[in-house]
């Protein structure tokens, strides 16, 4: 019985108390996330590329 009451209260809260974002808000948020992800991936790529070249240079000097 407690589970049924719990689920009814959850449903009531989701329908009446939660403010859901609009479709336009979701699209703009998704765009921001995609752009931020691409920028972070680019930064990580550049760091990896630079580190690889620096380490390659150091190894050439040592051997």
CHARMM-style PDB file with segment names, atoms N, HN, CA, C and O in Angstrom:
ATOM      1  N   UNK     1       0.831  -1.201   0.000  1.00  0.00      PROA
ATOM      2  CA  UNK     1       0.000   0.000   0.000  1.00  0.00      PROA
ATOM      3  C   UNK     1       0.871   1.259   0.000  1.00  0.00      PROA
ATOM      4  O   UNK     1       0.518   2.261  -0.622  1.00  0.00      PROA
ATOM      5  N   UNK     2       1.998   1.205   0.693  1.00  0.00      PROA
ATOM      6  HN  UNK     2       2.284   0.391   1.198  1.00  0.00      PROA
ATOM      7  CA  UNK     2       2.869   2.369   0.749  1.00  0.00      PROA
ATOM      8  C   UNK     2       3.467   2.673  -0.624  1.00  0.00      PROA
ATOM      9  O   UNK     2       3.666   3.835  -0.978  1.00  0.00      PROA
ATOM     10  N   UNK     3       3.747   1.635  -1.383  1.00  0.00      PROA
ATOM     11  HN  UNK     3       3.585   0.691  -1.096  1.00  0.00      PROA
ATOM     12  CA  UNK     3       4.330   1.839  -2.708  1.00  0.00      PROA
ATOM     13  C   UNK     3       3.330   2.546  -3.613  1.00  0.00      PROA
ATOM     14  O   UNK     3       3.705   3.447  -4.364  1.00  0.00      PROA
ATOM     15  N   UNK     4       2.068   2.151  -3.551  1.00  0.00      PROA
ATOM     16  HN  UNK     4       1.763   1.419  -2.941  1.00  0.00      PROA
ATOM     17  CA  UNK     4       1.040   2.776  -4.378  1.00  0.00      PROA
ATOM     18  C   UNK     4       0.904   4.259  -4.023  1.00  0.00      PROA
ATOM     19  O   UNK     4       0.816   5.102  -4.915  1.00  0.00      PROA
ATOM     20  N   UNK     5       0.886   4.575  -2.741  1.00  0.00      PROA
ATOM     21  HN  UNK     5       0.958   3.889  -2.017  1.00  0.00      PROA
ATOM     22  CA  UNK     5       0.789   5.966  -2.292  1.00  0.00      PROA
ATOM     23  C   UNK     5       2.006   6.758  -2.766  1.00  0.00      PROA
ATOM     24  O   UNK     5       1.881   7.887  -3.240  1.00  0.00      PROA
ATOM     25  N   UNK     6       3.174   6.152  -2.631  1.00  0.00      PROA
ATOM     26  HN  UNK     6       3.275   5.235  -2.246  1.00  0.00      PROA
ATOM     27  CA  UNK     6       4.412   6.806  -3.063  1.00  0.00      PROA
ATOM     28  C   UNK     6       4.360   7.135  -4.552  1.00  0.00      PROA
ATOM     29  O   UNK     6       4.680   8.253  -4.956  1.00  0.00      PROA
ATOM     30  N   UNK     7       3.959   6.168  -5.361  1.00  0.00      PROA
ATOM     31  HN  UNK     7       3.699   5.260  -5.033  1.00  0.00      PROA
ATOM     32  CA  UNK     7       3.898   6.380  -6.803  1.00  0.00      PROA
ATOM     33  C   UNK     7       2.859   7.438  -7.181  1.00  0.00      PROA
ATOM     34  O   UNK     7       3.076   8.218  -8.108  1.00  0.00      PROA
ATOM     35  N   UNK     8       1.740   7.466  -6.469  1.00  0.00      PROA
ATOM     36  HN  UNK     8       1.564   6.832  -5.716  1.00  0.00      PROA
ATOM     37  CA  UNK     8       0.730   8.500  -6.728  1.00  0.00      PROA
ATOM     38  C   UNK     8       1.279   9.887  -6.399  1.00  0.00      PROA
ATOM     39  O   UNK     8       1.044  10.842  -7.140  1.00  0.00      PROA
ATOM     40  N   UNK     9       2.003   9.997  -5.302  1.00  0.00      PROA
ATOM     41  HN  UNK     9       2.194   9.221  -4.700  1.00  0.00      PROA
ATOM     42  CA  UNK     9       2.578  11.288  -4.913  1.00  0.00      PROA
ATOM     43  C   UNK     9       3.663  11.725  -5.897  1.00  0.00      PROA
ATOM     44  O   UNK     9       3.768  12.908  -6.223  1.00  0.00      PROA
ATOM     45  N   UNK    10       4.462  10.784  -6.365  1.00  0.00      PROA
ATOM     46  HN  UNK    10       4.377   9.824  -6.100  1.00  0.00      PROA
ATOM     47  CA  UNK    10       5.489  11.107  -7.359  1.00  0.00      PROA
ATOM     48  C   UNK    10       4.832  11.611  -8.637  1.00  0.00      PROA
ATOM     49  O   UNK    10       5.256  12.623  -9.196  1.00  0.00      PROA
ATOM     50  N   UNK    11       3.813  10.922  -9.098  1.00  0.00      PROA
ATOM     51  HN  UNK    11       3.469  10.100  -8.645  1.00  0.00      PROA
ATOM     52  CA  UNK    11       3.109  11.337 -10.309  1.00  0.00      PROA
ATOM     53  C   UNK    11       2.507  12.734 -10.137  1.00  0.00      PROA
ATOM     54  O   UNK    11       2.636  13.579 -11.022  1.00  0.00      PROA
ATOM     55  N   UNK    12       1.856  12.973  -9.009  1.00  0.00      PROA
ATOM     56  HN  UNK    12       1.752  12.286  -8.290  1.00  0.00      PROA
ATOM     57  CA  UNK    12       1.247  14.277  -8.751  1.00  0.00      PROA
ATOM     58  C   UNK    12       2.302  15.380  -8.757  1.00  0.00      PROA
ATOM     59  O   UNK    12       2.077  16.455  -9.313  1.00  0.00      PROA
ATOM     60  N   UNK    13       3.435  15.116  -8.147  1.00  0.00      PROA
ATOM     61  HN  UNK    13       3.617  14.243  -7.695  1.00  0.00      PROA
ATOM     62  CA  UNK    13       4.493  16.122  -8.106  1.00  0.00      PROA
ATOM     63  C   UNK    13       5.066  16.374  -9.496  1.00  0.00      PROA
ATOM     64  O   UNK    13       5.329  17.523  -9.853  1.00  0.00      PROA
ATOM     65  N   UNK    14       5.262  15.325 -10.280  1.00  0.00      PROA
ATOM     66  HN  UNK    14       5.048  14.392  -9.990  1.00  0.00      PROA
ATOM     67  CA  UNK    14       5.811  15.490 -11.627  1.00  0.00      PROA
ATOM     68  C   UNK    14       4.866  16.265 -12.535  1.00  0.00      PROA
ATOM     69  O   UNK    14       5.311  17.032 -13.389  1.00  0.00      PROA
ATOM     70  N   UNK    15       3.578  16.068 -12.355  1.00  0.00      PROA
ATOM     71  HN  UNK    15       3.216  15.445 -11.661  1.00  0.00      PROA
ATOM     72  CA  UNK    15       2.606  16.724 -13.228  1.00  0.00      PROA
ATOM     73  C   UNK    15       2.338  18.165 -12.794  1.00  0.00      PROA
ATOM     74  O   UNK    15       2.223  19.055 -13.637  1.00  0.00      PROA
ATOM     75  N   UNK    16       2.238  18.397 -11.490  1.00  0.00      PROA
ATOM     76  HN  UNK    16       2.332  17.674 -10.805  1.00  0.00      PROA
ATOM     77  CA  UNK    16       1.775  19.702 -11.014  1.00  0.00      PROA
ATOM     78  C   UNK    16       2.870  20.619 -10.483  1.00  0.00      PROA
ATOM     79  O   UNK    16       2.728  21.839 -10.567  1.00  0.00      PROA
ATOM     80  N   UNK    17       3.938  20.085  -9.950  1.00  0.00      PROA
ATOM     81  HN  UNK    17       4.053  19.094  -9.882  1.00  0.00      PROA
ATOM     82  CA  UNK    17       4.927  20.932  -9.286  1.00  0.00      PROA
ATOM     83  C   UNK    17       6.203  21.142 -10.093  1.00  0.00      PROA
ATOM     84  O   UNK    17       6.881  22.153  -9.909  1.00  0.00      PROA
ATOM     85  N   UNK    18       6.541  20.228 -10.966  1.00  0.00      PROA
ATOM     86  HN  UNK    18       5.990  19.407 -11.115  1.00  0.00      PROA
ATOM     87  CA  UNK    18       7.769  20.335 -11.745  1.00  0.00      PROA
ATOM     88  C   UNK    18       7.553  21.261 -12.927  1.00  0.00      PROA
ATOM     89  O   UNK    18       6.550  21.153 -13.634  1.00  0.00      PROA
ATOM     90  N   UNK    19       8.495  22.175 -13.142  1.00  0.00      PROA
ATOM     91  HN  UNK    19       9.309  22.263 -12.568  1.00  0.00      PROA
ATOM     92  CA  UNK    19       8.442  23.051 -14.302  1.00  0.00      PROA
ATOM     93  C   UNK    19       9.325  22.436 -15.377  1.00  0.00      PROA
ATOM     94  O   UNK    19      10.548  22.399 -15.244  1.00  0.00      PROA
ATOM     95  N   UNK    20       8.695  21.955 -16.440  1.00  0.00      PROA
ATOM     96  HN  UNK    20       7.701  21.985 -16.548  1.00  0.00      PROA
ATOM     97  CA  UNK    20       9.424  21.312 -17.525  1.00  0.00      PROA
ATOM     98  C   UNK    20       9.887  22.357 -18.522  1.00  0.00      PROA
ATOM     99  O   UNK    20       9.161  23.314 -18.792  1.00  0.00      PROA
ATOM    100  N   UNK    21      11.088  22.194 -19.077  1.00  0.00      PROA
ATOM    101  HN  UNK    21      11.678  21.417 -18.858  1.00  0.00      PROA
ATOM    102  CA  UNK    21      11.561  23.165 -20.070  1.00  0.00      PROA
ATOM    103  C   UNK    21      10.779  23.043 -21.378  1.00  0.00      PROA
ATOM    104  O   UNK    21      10.240  21.988 -21.711  1.00  0.00      PROA
ATOM    105  N   UNK    22      10.740  24.144 -22.098  1.00  0.00      PROA
ATOM    106  HN  UNK    22      11.178  25.002 -21.828  1.00  0.00      PROA
ATOM    107  CA  UNK    22      10.072  24.125 -23.394  1.00  0.00      PROA
ATOM    108  C   UNK    22      10.982  23.450 -24.425  1.00  0.00      PROA
ATOM    109  O   UNK    22      12.164  23.222 -24.169  1.00  0.00      PROA
ATOM    110  N   UNK    23      10.408  23.133 -25.600  1.00  0.00      PROA
ATOM    111  HN  UNK    23       9.448  23.318 -25.808  1.00  0.00      PROA
ATOM    112  CA  UNK    23      11.186  22.493 -26.659  1.00  0.00      PROA
ATOM    113  C   UNK    23      12.331  23.404 -27.106  1.00  0.00      PROA
ATOM    114  O   UNK    23      13.431  22.927 -27.387  1.00  0.00      PROA
ATOM    115  N   UNK    24      12.075  24.711 -27.173  1.00  0.00      PROA
ATOM    116  HN  UNK    24      11.182  25.099 -26.946  1.00  0.00      PROA
ATOM    117  CA  UNK    24      13.111  25.662 -27.574  1.00  0.00      PROA
ATOM    118  C   UNK    24      14.229  25.709 -26.533  1.00  0.00      PROA
ATOM    119  O   UNK    24      15.401  25.786 -26.901  1.00  0.00      PROA
ATOM    120  N   UNK    25      13.895  25.666 -25.256  1.00  0.00      PROA
ATOM    121  HN  UNK    25      12.943  25.603 -24.957  1.00  0.00      PROA
ATOM    122  CA  UNK    25      14.906  25.638 -24.192  1.00  0.00      PROA
ATOM    123  C   UNK    25      15.763  24.379 -24.296  1.00  0.00      PROA
ATOM    124  O   UNK    25      16.981  24.434 -24.127  1.00  0.00      PROA
ATOM    125  N   UNK    26      15.120  23.248 -24.574  1.00  0.00      PROA
ATOM    126  HN  UNK    26      14.130  23.203 -24.711  1.00  0.00      PROA
ATOM    127  CA  UNK    26      15.863  21.995 -24.715  1.00  0.00      PROA
ATOM    128  C   UNK    26      16.821  22.058 -25.896  1.00  0.00      PROA
ATOM    129  O   UNK    26      17.956  21.591 -25.801  1.00  0.00      PROA
ATOM    130  N   UNK    27      16.374  22.629 -27.004  1.00  0.00      PROA
ATOM    131  HN  UNK    27      15.452  23.008 -27.081  1.00  0.00      PROA
ATOM    132  CA  UNK    27      17.230  22.728 -28.183  1.00  0.00      PROA
ATOM    133  C   UNK    27      18.430  23.622 -27.920  1.00  0.00      PROA
ATOM    134  O   UNK    27      19.548  23.287 -28.311  1.00  0.00      PROA
ATOM    135  N   UNK    28      18.215  24.748 -27.268  1.00  0.00      PROA
ATOM    136  HN  UNK    28      17.307  25.021 -26.951  1.00  0.00      PROA
ATOM    137  CA  UNK    28      19.336  25.656 -27.002  1.00  0.00      PROA
ATOM    138  C   UNK    28      20.310  25.039 -26.004  1.00  0.00      PROA
ATOM    139  O   UNK    28      21.522  25.204 -26.139  1.00  0.00      PROA
ATOM    140  N   UNK    29      19.791  24.332 -25.007  1.00  0.00      PROA
ATOM    141  HN  UNK    29      18.806  24.199 -24.897  1.00  0.00      PROA
ATOM    142  CA  UNK    29      20.668  23.664 -24.048  1.00  0.00      PROA
ATOM    143  C   UNK    29      21.486  22.567 -24.724  1.00  0.00      PROA
ATOM    144  O   UNK    29      22.675  22.414 -24.443  1.00  0.00      PROA
ATOM    145  N   UNK    30      20.858  21.812 -25.605  1.00  0.00      PROA
ATOM    146  HN  UNK    30      19.892  21.937 -25.833  1.00  0.00      PROA
ATOM    147  CA  UNK    30      21.563  20.752 -26.323  1.00  0.00      PROA
ATOM    148  C   UNK    30      22.653  21.345 -27.209  1.00  0.00      PROA
ATOM    149  O   UNK    30      23.743  20.781 -27.305  1.00  0.00      PROA
ATOM    150  N   UNK    31      22.376  22.463 -27.850  1.00  0.00      PROA
ATOM    151  HN  UNK    31      21.490  22.921 -27.772  1.00  0.00      PROA
ATOM    152  CA  UNK    31      23.369  23.117 -28.691  1.00  0.00      PROA
ATOM    153  C   UNK    31      24.562  23.581 -27.859  1.00  0.00      PROA
ATOM    154  O   UNK    31      25.710  23.422 -28.274  1.00  0.00      PROA
ATOM    155  N   UNK    32      24.296  24.147 -26.700  1.00  0.00      PROA
ATOM    156  HN  UNK    32      23.363  24.276 -26.363  1.00  0.00      PROA
ATOM    157  CA  UNK    32      25.374  24.594 -25.817  1.00  0.00      PROA
ATOM    158  C   UNK    32      26.233  23.414 -25.378  1.00  0.00      PROA
ATOM    159  O   UNK    32      27.459  23.515 -25.347  1.00  0.00      PROA
ATOM    160  N   UNK    33      25.600  22.302 -25.039  1.00  0.00      PROA
ATOM    161  HN  UNK    33      24.604  22.220 -25.064  1.00  0.00      PROA
ATOM    162  CA  UNK    33      26.338  21.113 -24.617  1.00  0.00      PROA
ATOM    163  C   UNK    33      27.198  20.580 -25.757  1.00  0.00      PROA
ATOM    164  O   UNK    33      28.348  20.199 -25.538  1.00  0.00      PROA
ATOM    165  N   UNK    34      26.654  20.549 -26.970  1.00  0.00      PROA
ATOM    166  HN  UNK    34      25.720  20.858 -27.148  1.00  0.00      PROA
ATOM    167  CA  UNK    34      27.426  20.054 -28.122  1.00  0.00      PROA
ATOM    168  C   UNK    34      28.633  20.945 -28.402  1.00  0.00      PROA
ATOM    169  O   UNK    34      29.728  20.443 -28.653  1.00  0.00      PROA
ATOM    170  N   UNK    35      28.443  22.246 -28.361  1.00  0.00      PROA
ATOM    171  HN  UNK    35      27.553  22.654 -28.157  1.00  0.00      PROA
ATOM    172  CA  UNK    35      29.551  23.176 -28.617  1.00  0.00      PROA
ATOM    173  C   UNK    35      30.612  23.041 -27.533  1.00  0.00      PROA
ATOM    174  O   UNK    35      31.805  22.997 -27.833  1.00  0.00      PROA
ATOM    175  N   UNK    36      30.186  22.976 -26.276  1.00  0.00      PROA
ATOM    176  HN  UNK    36      29.217  23.013 -26.032  1.00  0.00      PROA
ATOM    177  CA  UNK    36      31.145  22.828 -25.178  1.00  0.00      PROA
ATOM    178  C   UNK    36      31.900  21.507 -25.296  1.00  0.00      PROA
ATOM    179  O   UNK    36      33.104  21.466 -25.043  1.00  0.00      PROA
ATOM    180  N   UNK    37      31.225  20.442 -25.672  1.00  0.00      PROA
ATOM    181  HN  UNK    37      30.247  20.475 -25.878  1.00  0.00      PROA
ATOM    182  CA  UNK    37      31.878  19.140 -25.839  1.00  0.00      PROA
ATOM    183  C   UNK    37      32.921  19.183 -26.946  1.00  0.00      PROA
ATOM    184  O   UNK    37      34.015  18.641 -26.794  1.00  0.00      PROA
ATOM    185  N   UNK    38      32.587  19.823 -28.049  1.00  0.00      PROA
ATOM    186  HN  UNK    38      31.698  20.264 -28.172  1.00  0.00      PROA
ATOM    187  CA  UNK    38      33.541  19.949 -29.150  1.00  0.00      PROA
ATOM    188  C   UNK    38      34.759  20.775 -28.751  1.00  0.00      PROA
ATOM    189  O   UNK    38      35.888  20.433 -29.105  1.00  0.00      PROA
ATOM    190  N   UNK    39      34.533  21.854 -28.020  1.00  0.00      PROA
ATOM    191  HN  UNK    39      33.616  22.131 -27.732  1.00  0.00      PROA
ATOM    192  CA  UNK    39      35.652  22.684 -27.570  1.00  0.00      PROA
ATOM    193  C   UNK    39      36.567  21.925 -26.608  1.00  0.00      PROA
ATOM    194  O   UNK    39      37.791  22.015 -26.705  1.00  0.00      PROA
ATOM    195  N   UNK    40      35.973  21.187 -25.691  1.00  0.00      PROA
ATOM    196  HN  UNK    40      34.979  21.114 -25.612  1.00  0.00      PROA
ATOM    197  CA  UNK    40      36.769  20.405 -24.748  1.00  0.00      PROA
ATOM    198  C   UNK    40      37.552  19.323 -25.480  1.00  0.00      PROA
ATOM    199  O   UNK    40      38.720  19.086 -25.173  1.00  0.00      PROA
ATOM    200  N   UNK    41      36.912  18.662 -26.454  1.00  0.00      PROA
ATOM    201  HN  UNK    41      35.963  18.854 -26.703  1.00  0.00      PROA
ATOM    202  CA  UNK    41      37.605  17.640 -27.243  1.00  0.00      PROA
ATOM    203  C   UNK    41      38.764  18.253 -28.019  1.00  0.00      PROA
ATOM    204  O   UNK    41      39.830  17.648 -28.120  1.00  0.00      PROA
ATOM    205  N   UNK    42      38.566  19.442 -28.563  1.00  0.00      PROA
ATOM    206  HN  UNK    42      37.699  19.934 -28.481  1.00  0.00      PROA
ATOM    207  CA  UNK    42      39.626  20.122 -29.299  1.00  0.00      PROA
ATOM    208  C   UNK    42      40.802  20.465 -28.383  1.00  0.00      PROA
ATOM    209  O   UNK    42      41.959  20.276 -28.758  1.00  0.00      PROA
ATOM    210  N   UNK    43      40.511  20.959 -27.204  1.00  0.00      PROA
ATOM    211  HN  UNK    43      39.571  21.112 -26.899  1.00  0.00      PROA
ATOM    212  CA  UNK    43      41.570  21.294 -26.248  1.00  0.00      PROA
ATOM    213  C   UNK    43      42.351  20.039 -25.858  1.00  0.00      PROA
ATOM    214  O   UNK    43      43.581  20.069 -25.806  1.00  0.00      PROA
ATOM    215  N   UNK    44      41.655  18.949 -25.586  1.00  0.00      PROA
ATOM    216  HN  UNK    44      40.657  18.925 -25.628  1.00  0.00      PROA
ATOM    217  CA  UNK    44      42.331  17.703 -25.220  1.00  0.00      PROA
ATOM    218  C   UNK    44      43.176  17.194 -26.386  1.00  0.00      PROA
ATOM    219  O   UNK    44      44.296  16.728 -26.177  1.00  0.00      PROA
ATOM    220  N   UNK    45      42.652  17.279 -27.611  1.00  0.00      PROA
ATOM    221  HN  UNK    45      41.742  17.657 -27.781  1.00  0.00      PROA
ATOM    222  CA  UNK    45      43.414  16.866 -28.786  1.00  0.00      PROA
ATOM    223  C   UNK    45      44.690  17.688 -28.909  1.00  0.00      PROA
ATOM    224  O   UNK    45      45.765  17.132 -29.135  1.00  0.00      PROA
ATOM    225  N   UNK    46      44.582  19.005 -28.764  1.00  0.00      PROA
ATOM    226  HN  UNK    46      43.709  19.457 -28.581  1.00  0.00      PROA
ATOM    227  CA  UNK    46      45.763  19.866 -28.883  1.00  0.00      PROA
ATOM    228  C   UNK    46      46.786  19.572 -27.790  1.00  0.00      PROA
ATOM    229  O   UNK    46      47.989  19.575 -28.054  1.00  0.00      PROA
ATOM    230  N   UNK    47      46.326  19.318 -26.577  1.00  0.00      PROA
ATOM    231  HN  UNK    47      45.349  19.315 -26.363  1.00  0.00      PROA
ATOM    232  CA  UNK    47      47.240  18.975 -25.491  1.00  0.00      PROA
ATOM    233  C   UNK    47      47.948  17.657 -25.788  1.00  0.00      PROA
ATOM    234  O   UNK    47      49.156  17.544 -25.578  1.00  0.00      PROA
ATOM    235  N   UNK    48      47.217  16.672 -26.268  1.00  0.00      PROA
ATOM    236  HN  UNK    48      46.236  16.765 -26.439  1.00  0.00      PROA
ATOM    237  CA  UNK    48      47.787  15.370 -26.581  1.00  0.00      PROA
ATOM    238  C   UNK    48      48.792  15.489 -27.722  1.00  0.00      PROA
ATOM    239  O   UNK    48      49.883  14.923 -27.651  1.00  0.00      PROA
ATOM    240  N   UNK    49      48.430  16.217 -28.765  1.00  0.00      PROA
ATOM    241  HN  UNK    49      47.544  16.676 -28.823  1.00  0.00      PROA
ATOM    242  CA  UNK    49      49.314  16.400 -29.914  1.00  0.00      PROA
ATOM    243  C   UNK    49      50.608  17.094 -29.486  1.00  0.00      PROA
ATOM    244  O   UNK    49      51.697  16.676 -29.878  1.00  0.00      PROA
ATOM    245  N   UNK    50      50.489  18.149 -28.686  1.00  0.00      PROA
ATOM    246  HN  UNK    50      49.604  18.489 -28.368  1.00  0.00      PROA
ATOM    247  CA  UNK    50      51.660  18.881 -28.213  1.00  0.00      PROA
ATOM    248  C   UNK    50      52.538  17.997 -27.334  1.00  0.00      PROA
ATOM    249  O   UNK    50      53.756  17.966 -27.509  1.00  0.00      PROA
ATOM    250  N   UNK    51      51.941  17.290 -26.405  1.00  0.00      PROA
ATOM    251  HN  UNK    51      50.952  17.316 -26.263  1.00  0.00      PROA
ATOM    252  CA  UNK    51      52.701  16.420 -25.514  1.00  0.00      PROA
ATOM    253  C   UNK    51      53.416  15.328 -26.305  1.00  0.00      PROA
ATOM    254  O   UNK    51      54.565  15.003 -26.010  1.00  0.00      PROA
ATOM    255  N   UNK    52      52.747  14.763 -27.306  1.00  0.00      PROA
ATOM    256  HN  UNK    52      51.813  15.027 -27.546  1.00  0.00      PROA
ATOM    257  CA  UNK    52      53.360  13.716 -28.129  1.00  0.00      PROA
ATOM    258  C   UNK    52      54.584  14.259 -28.869  1.00  0.00      PROA
ATOM    259  O   UNK    52      55.617  13.593 -28.928  1.00  0.00      PROA
ATOM    260  N   UNK    53      54.475  15.448 -29.424  1.00  0.00      PROA
ATOM    261  HN  UNK    53      53.635  15.990 -29.375  1.00  0.00      PROA
ATOM    262  CA  UNK    53      55.600  16.030 -30.150  1.00  0.00      PROA
ATOM    263  C   UNK    53      56.746  16.411 -29.222  1.00  0.00      PROA
ATOM    264  O   UNK    53      57.912  16.208 -29.560  1.00  0.00      PROA
ATOM    265  N   UNK    54      56.426  16.954 -28.072  1.00  0.00      PROA
ATOM    266  HN  UNK    54      55.478  17.119 -27.798  1.00  0.00      PROA
ATOM    267  CA  UNK    54      57.473  17.315 -27.108  1.00  0.00      PROA
ATOM    268  C   UNK    54      58.201  16.063 -26.634  1.00  0.00      PROA
ATOM    269  O   UNK    54      59.430  16.047 -26.570  1.00  0.00      PROA
ATOM    270  N   UNK    55      57.457  15.022 -26.305  1.00  0.00      PROA
ATOM    271  HN  UNK    55      56.458  15.035 -26.357  1.00  0.00      PROA
ATOM    272  CA  UNK    55      58.093  13.784 -25.849  1.00  0.00      PROA
ATOM    273  C   UNK    55      58.911  13.145 -26.975  1.00  0.00      PROA
ATOM    274  O   UNK    55      59.989  12.609 -26.722  1.00  0.00      PROA
ATOM    275  N   UNK    56      58.415  13.196 -28.206  1.00  0.00      PROA
ATOM    276  HN  UNK    56      57.539  13.632 -28.412  1.00  0.00      PROA
ATOM    277  CA  UNK    56      59.183  12.686 -29.348  1.00  0.00      PROA
ATOM    278  C   UNK    56      60.494  13.426 -29.520  1.00  0.00      PROA
ATOM    279  O   UNK    56      61.527  12.814 -29.792  1.00  0.00      PROA
ATOM    280  N   UNK    57      60.457  14.749 -29.363  1.00  0.00      PROA
ATOM    281  HN  UNK    57      59.618  15.246 -29.143  1.00  0.00      PROA
ATOM    282  CA  UNK    57      61.659  15.564 -29.452  1.00  0.00      PROA
ATOM    283  C   UNK    57      62.655  15.191 -28.354  1.00  0.00      PROA
ATOM    284  O   UNK    57      63.853  15.055 -28.604  1.00  0.00      PROA
ATOM    285  N   UNK    58      62.142  15.029 -27.138  1.00  0.00      PROA
ATOM    286  HN  UNK    58      61.169  15.140 -26.935  1.00  0.00      PROA
ATOM    287  CA  UNK    58      63.012  14.672 -26.006  1.00  0.00      PROA
ATOM    288  C   UNK    58      63.625  13.291 -26.232  1.00  0.00      PROA
ATOM    289  O   UNK    58      64.813  13.107 -25.964  1.00  0.00      PROA
ATOM    290  N   UNK    59      62.869  12.334 -26.706  1.00  0.00      PROA
ATOM    291  HN  UNK    59      61.904  12.483 -26.924  1.00  0.00      PROA
ATOM    292  CA  UNK    59      63.396  10.992 -26.951  1.00  0.00      PROA
ATOM    293  C   UNK    59      64.468  11.006 -28.043  1.00  0.00      PROA
ATOM    294  O   UNK    59      65.454  10.272 -27.965  1.00  0.00      PROA
ATOM    295  N   UNK    60      64.266  11.850 -29.061  1.00  0.00      PROA
ATOM    296  HN  UNK    60      63.466  12.446 -29.124  1.00  0.00      PROA
ATOM    297  CA  UNK    60      65.286  11.951 -30.120  1.00  0.00      PROA
ATOM    298  C   UNK    60      66.585  12.519 -29.566  1.00  0.00      PROA
ATOM    299  O   UNK    60      67.671  12.121 -29.990  1.00  0.00      PROA
ATOM    300  N   UNK    61      66.480  13.439 -28.631  1.00  0.00      PROA
ATOM    301  HN  UNK    61      65.599  13.763 -28.286  1.00  0.00      PROA
ATOM    302  CA  UNK    61      67.681  14.011 -28.022  1.00  0.00      PROA
ATOM    303  C   UNK    61      68.413  12.984 -27.160  1.00  0.00      PROA
ATOM    304  O   UNK    61      69.643  12.986 -27.108  1.00  0.00      PROA
ATOM    305  N   UNK    62      67.676  12.116 -26.490  1.00  0.00      PROA
ATOM    306  HN  UNK    62      66.677  12.115 -26.532  1.00  0.00      PROA
ATOM    307  CA  UNK    62      68.286  11.158 -25.580  1.00  0.00      PROA
ATOM    308  C   UNK    62      68.890   9.966 -26.304  1.00  0.00      PROA
ATOM    309  O   UNK    62      69.831   9.362 -25.788  1.00  0.00      PROA
ATOM    310  N   UNK    63      68.389   9.605 -27.477  1.00  0.00      PROA
ATOM    311  HN  UNK    63      67.625  10.096 -27.896  1.00  0.00      PROA
ATOM    312  CA  UNK    63      68.889   8.412 -28.167  1.00  0.00      PROA
ATOM    313  C   UNK    63      69.635   8.749 -29.392  1.00  0.00      PROA
ATOM    314  OT1 UNK    63      70.120   7.855 -30.085  1.00  0.00      PROA
TER     315      UNK     63
END
